[in-house]
Amino acid sequence: MDDDLRNMPIHVGMFVSALGHALGNEKMRAAYLAQTGKAPYQVPTSALDAMIDQATGAERAAIEDFTRWFVKEIWGPDEAPDLEVVFAGAGKADPAG
């Protein structure tokens, strides 16, 4: 797929939506664990744990690792948006801005 098409906001949005579904899907999480030996990121149970994960970069690192697995095993590397575009937009209301 052409890079311009892969990185169009609508395509990136579809990718992020599918990724979000995968992160919450127990079968996907089990497949990730089985294939990588790593437990998928768990949402912290307290505000303090969330702040620690964010400050240390643990949250972002775990999600980026899951994302790379998702691209390789589920979405397909030739169809996925540039992950730097996705990661740069993480946490922004408007990834293009």
TORVOKE-704550 format. One record per residue: residue in one letter; y, x, z of N, C-alpha, C in turn; residue number from 1. Coordinates in pm, 1 decimal, decimal comma. Atoms other than C-alpha are relative to their C-alpha. Layout:
# residues N
   residuo       n.yy       n.xx       n.zz      ca.yy      ca.xx      ca.zz       c.yy       c.xx       c.zz   num
         A          Y          X          Z          Y          X          Z          Y          X          Z   NUM
...
This chain:
# residues 97
   residuo       n.yy       n.xx       n.zz      ca.yy      ca.xx      ca.zz       c.yy       c.xx       c.zz   num
         M     -117,6       85,0        0,0        0,0        0,0        0,0      123,8       89,4        0,0     1
         D     -125,8      -72,1        9,4      349,1      123,6      -83,9       67,3        9,4      137,3     2
         D      -64,4      -19,5     -130,5      537,1      271,0      216,6      111,2     -100,0       26,0     3
         D     -107,9       97,3      -19,2      833,1       39,4      157,2      -55,6     -135,0       44,0     4
         L       61,9      127,1      -37,1      603,8     -263,7      180,3      -61,2        7,4      139,2     5
         R       65,0      -16,0     -130,4      411,4     -128,8      479,8       99,7       -7,8      114,3     6
         N      -99,6       -7,1     -107,1      732,4      -85,4      678,0      101,6     -113,9       -3,7     7
         M      -88,6      117,0        1,2      898,2     -415,6      589,2      -10,7      -71,5      134,8     8
         P        3,1       66,1     -131,0      994,7     -605,7      905,3     -108,3     -106,9       13,0     9
         I      101,6      105,4       -8,4      759,3     -894,8      822,0     -138,7       60,5       17,6    10
         H      130,6      -65,8      -11,6      462,7     -659,0      781,8      -14,6       66,7      136,1    11
         V        3,9      -61,8     -132,6      548,8     -463,9     1096,9      -20,8     -108,7      105,4    12
         G       15,2      109,9      -94,1      579,8     -796,1     1280,3     -141,7      -53,7        4,3    13
         M      139,9       46,0        4,4      235,2     -909,6     1163,1      -90,7      100,8       69,7    14
         F       79,8     -105,3      -62,7       90,0     -575,7     1271,1       14,1       -5,7      152,0    15
         V      -24,3        2,2     -145,1      251,6     -592,0     1616,6      -62,5     -124,2       63,4    16
         S       62,3      121,9      -50,4      132,6     -950,9     1660,7     -151,2       17,1       12,2    17
         A      144,4      -22,9       -3,4     -225,9     -855,7     1574,0      -36,0      101,4      108,2    18
         L       22,5     -100,1     -103,8     -202,9     -551,8     1800,5        8,6      -63,4      138,5    19
         G      -14,1       68,8     -128,6      -80,7     -768,1     2087,6     -121,5      -85,7       30,7    20
         H      121,5       79,3      -18,5     -374,4    -1001,1     2034,2     -116,5       90,6       39,2    21
         A      110,1      -92,9      -28,5     -614,8     -705,0     2033,2        8,4       54,3      142,5    22
         L      -16,7      -52,4     -136,5     -469,0     -568,3     2357,4      -44,9     -100,4      105,8    23
         G       39,1      103,0      -94,6     -543,2     -899,1     2527,0     -140,0      -55,4      -22,1    24
         N      131,3       51,5       34,2     -883,8     -957,8     2368,9     -109,0       84,7       66,0    25
         E      102,4      -74,7      -75,3    -1177,6     -861,6     2591,5     -100,5       70,7      -91,2    26
         K       94,4      -65,7       91,9    -1407,9     -785,5     2295,8       61,8      125,7      -60,2    27
         M      -69,2     -117,6       55,1    -1149,0     -550,0     2146,0       11,7      108,9      106,3    28
         R      -14,6      -97,2     -109,3    -1088,1     -385,4     2482,2     -134,8       67,8       28,9    29
         A      133,6      -55,7      -22,5    -1465,5     -339,6     2529,0      -38,2       96,2     -112,2    30
         A       29,2      -88,6      113,5    -1498,7     -190,4     2178,9       77,6      130,7       13,4    31
         Y      -82,4     -120,0      -20,0    -1213,5       50,9     2251,6      -63,7       89,9      106,5    32
         L       62,4      -76,6     -107,9    -1378,8      158,5     2577,7     -129,7       64,5      -48,5    33
         A      127,9      -51,9       48,3    -1719,2      197,7     2410,7       18,6      114,5      -99,0    34
         Q      -19,3     -100,1      104,4    -1582,5      401,9     2120,0       77,6      122,4       45,7    35
         T      -84,2     -112,7      -41,5    -1331,3      619,0     2303,5      -34,6       54,1      138,2    36
         G       27,0      -39,6     -138,2    -1459,4      630,3     2660,3      121,0      -16,0       90,0    37
         K     -123,7       19,6      -76,3    -1108,2      537,3     2773,3       18,5     -148,1       30,9    38
         A      -30,1      138,4      -35,5    -1018,6      222,5     2961,3      133,7      -37,9      -61,9    39
         P     -128,4       44,1       54,8     -747,5       21,8     2784,1      103,4      -16,0      110,9    40
         Y     -109,7       13,6      -96,3     -410,5       -0,8     2953,2      -10,5     -133,2       74,5    41
         Q       -3,0      119,5      -84,0     -403,7     -246,2     3241,0      142,9      -21,5       48,0    42
         V     -133,2       32,3      -49,0      -81,5     -420,9     3329,3        0,9       21,7      151,5    43
         P       -5,7      -25,9     -144,1       21,7     -299,0     3676,0       11,4     -129,8       80,2    44
         T       -2,5      118,3      -85,7      -16,8     -541,1     3963,4      121,8       -3,7       91,4    45
         S     -120,9       -0,3      -82,5      302,6     -437,3     4138,7      115,7       61,3      -77,8    46
         A     -119,6      -54,9       64,7      657,4     -353,8     4039,5        4,7      151,4       15,1    47
         L       -1,0     -144,5      -23,8      622,3       -7,4     4192,6      -95,9       70,1      -96,5    48
         D       95,2      -59,7       93,8      311,0       69,1     3986,3       54,0       -3,3     -142,9    49
         A      -59,6       10,4      133,2      490,5      -53,1     3673,9      107,4      106,1      -20,3    50
         M     -105,6     -101,7       11,0      787,3      174,6     3743,5      -59,0      140,3       -9,3    51
         I       65,6     -130,9        4,8      556,0      470,9     3802,9      -59,6       23,9     -138,4    52
         D       58,9      -13,7      134,3      366,5      407,9     3478,1      106,9       24,8     -105,1    53
         Q     -107,4      -16,9       97,8      692,0      377,5     3286,6       65,1      137,4       14,6    54
         A      -67,0     -128,7      -23,6      849,4      686,1     3447,5      -85,6      118,0      -43,7    55
         T       88,7     -111,0       36,8      544,3      904,4     3384,7      -40,8       -2,4     -145,9    56
         G       39,7       13,0      139,8      492,7      778,9     3032,5     -144,4      -45,6      -16,7    57
         A      140,7       41,2        6,4      140,1      659,7     3119,2      -16,5     -128,0      -81,9    58
         E        7,1      126,3       72,3      207,9      310,5     2984,4        9,7       23,8     -150,5    59
         R      -22,0      -23,7      143,1      341,8      429,8     2650,3     -114,1       79,8      -61,0    60
         A      109,0      -82,6       52,0       72,5      696,2     2607,1     -126,9      -82,1      -20,2    61
         A      121,1       82,5       10,3     -208,8      446,1     2672,2       12,2     -100,2     -114,0    62
         I      -18,8       98,3      106,7      -61,9      187,6     2437,0        1,3       68,5     -136,8    63
         E        1,2      -73,2      127,0       -0,1      444,8     2162,8     -141,6       41,4      -37,9    64
         D      138,3      -38,9       26,9     -359,6      567,2     2197,0      -80,6     -120,6      -48,5    65
         F       68,4      121,9       43,6     -492,1      210,0     2170,6       44,8      -37,8     -141,0    66
         T      -53,8       34,1      131,7     -265,2      152,2     1870,9      -62,8       86,4     -108,7    67
         R       61,4      -89,6       99,6     -400,7      456,0     1687,2     -147,2      -38,2      -23,4    68
         W      137,8       46,7       15,2     -756,4      335,9     1755,6       -3,1     -129,1      -81,6    69
         F       -8,2      128,2       69,8     -663,0      -14,2     1634,2       22,4       20,9     -150,0    70
         V      -27,1      -29,8      141,3     -524,9      128,1     1309,1     -125,6       54,3      -66,9    71
         K      117,0      -65,1       58,5     -831,3      343,1     1246,4     -118,5      -95,9      -12,9    72
         E      122,6       79,8       -4,7    -1098,4       89,0     1342,1       16,1     -144,7      -46,3    73
         I      -17,4      143,0       27,1     -946,7     -254,4     1277,8       91,8      -25,7     -120,0    74
         W     -101,5       35,6      100,6     -630,4     -268,8     1064,5      -19,5       76,2     -130,7    75
         G       14,7      -85,2      118,3     -694,2       20,4      826,2      123,2       86,0      -19,6    76
         P     -114,3      -91,4       10,4     -474,8      328,3      790,5       83,2      -17,1     -126,0    77
         D      -75,2       17,0      124,8     -377,9      250,0      430,5       89,3     -123,1        2,1    78
         E      -76,4      124,1       -8,0     -238,2      -89,5      532,2       97,5       -2,8      117,3    79
         A      -81,3        1,6     -121,9      -75,4       -3,7      864,6      141,4       50,6      -26,0    80
         P     -135,6      -54,5        9,6      297,8       46,0      902,0        3,0      140,9       59,1    81
         D      -21,4     -132,1      -58,4      425,3      391,6      986,5        9,2      -17,8      151,1    82
         L        2,3       21,6     -144,4      343,6      415,8     1356,4      127,2       47,3       68,5    83
         E     -127,2      -42,0      -59,5      666,0      600,0     1426,2      101,8     -113,6       -7,1    84
         V      -86,7      117,5       10,9      847,2      287,3     1303,5      -35,2      -98,7      110,8    85
         V       46,2       93,0     -103,1      636,4       73,6     1536,3       39,3       51,5      138,7    86
         F      -28,4      -55,2     -132,5      674,9      307,6     1834,5      150,2        7,2       27,5    87
         A     -144,7       -6,3      -18,6     1049,2      349,2     1777,8       55,7     -138,1       34,0    88
         G      -45,3      134,9      -25,2     1087,3      -29,0     1784,5      -53,8      -59,7      128,5    89
         A       60,8       54,0     -122,5      880,9      -75,2     2101,5      106,2      -24,6      106,0    90
         G      -92,6       35,2     -105,9     1080,8     -255,7     2362,0      135,4      -48,2      -48,1    91
         K     -127,6       47,4       54,2     1364,8     -350,2     2128,0      -17,5     -142,5      -50,1    92
         A        4,4      136,5       53,0     1445,8     -708,5     2039,5        1,3        1,7     -151,5    93
         D       -9,8      -11,7      144,4     1529,6     -600,8     1685,0      -36,7      143,1      -39,1    94
         P       41,3     -136,1       33,3     1324,0     -294,8     1572,2       83,9       64,9     -109,0    95
         A      -81,1      -58,1      107,9     1551,4     -251,2     1270,6      135,7       47,4       50,5    96
         G     -135,0      -31,1      -46,9     1863,2     -216,2     1485,2       10,6       92,9      107,7    97
